[in-house]
């Protein structure tokens, strides 16, 4: 049993933890934003926590396609 299981989602979690989770999740390449958010919520984070972490980490957001069926992909910034 996790120490967070009896708490509201996100309560007791610190910024380093969500940042590390997001870095790890995106380490294999671009992922659809909806998938990232769904997986993060499944891990106990809130949408707001994910959005704020993505801002702190300067996550790149790119649209893939246009119109119906298009999606937004998130990925880590390139290290130039």
C-alpha positions in Angstrom: 0.0 0.0 0.0 1.4 3.4 -1.0 1.5 6.2 1.4 -0.6 8.2 -1.0 -3.5 5.7 -1.5 -5.7 7.2 1.2 -5.2 10.8 0.1 -6.7 13.0 -2.6 -4.9 12.7 -5.9 -1.8 14.8 -5.8 -1.8 15.6 -2.1 1.6 15.1 -0.5 3.4 14.9 -3.9 6.2 17.4 -4.4 7.2 19.1 -7.6 10.4 17.0 -8.1 8.3 13.9 -8.1 5.9 15.0 -10.9 8.8 16.5 -12.9 10.7 13.2 -12.7 7.6 11.3 -13.7 7.0 13.5 -16.7 10.7 13.4 -17.8 10.7 9.6 -17.5 7.4 9.2 -19.4 8.5 11.4 -22.3 12.1 9.9 -22.4 11.2 7.5 -25.1 9.9 10.2 -27.5 6.8 12.2 -28.3 3.5 11.2 -26.8 -0.1 12.4 -27.4 -1.0 15.0 -24.7 -4.2 13.2 -23.9 -2.3 10.0 -23.2 0.3 11.8 -21.0 -2.5 13.4 -18.9 -4.5 10.1 -18.6 -1.4 8.2 -17.5 -0.4 10.9 -15.0 -3.9 10.9 -13.5 -3.6 7.1 -13.2 -0.4 7.7 -11.3 -2.2 10.0 -8.9 -1.4 13.4 -10.3 -3.9 16.1 -11.3 -4.3 17.8 -14.7 -3.1 21.0 -13.1 0.1 19.3 -11.7 0.9 17.9 -15.1 0.3 21.3 -16.8 2.5 23.1 -14.3 5.2 20.4 -14.6 5.1 20.7 -18.4 5.6 24.4 -18.1 8.5 24.1 -15.7 10.2 21.5 -17.9 9.6 23.6 -21.1 7.8 20.6 -22.7 7.4 21.1 -26.4 3.8 20.9 -27.8 3.3 20.2 -31.5 0.2 19.6 -33.4 0.1 16.5 -35.5 -2.3 16.9 -38.4 -5.2 19.2 -39.0 -8.9 19.0 -38.4 -10.7 16.0 -37.1 -8.2 13.3 -36.0 -5.4 15.8 -35.3 -3.7 15.6 -31.9 -1.1 17.5 -29.9 2.1 15.7 -29.1 4.3 16.5 -26.1 8.1 15.9 -26.0 11.1 17.0 -24.1 13.0 19.9 -25.5 16.0 19.0 -27.6 19.4 19.5 -26.1 21.1 21.6 -28.8 
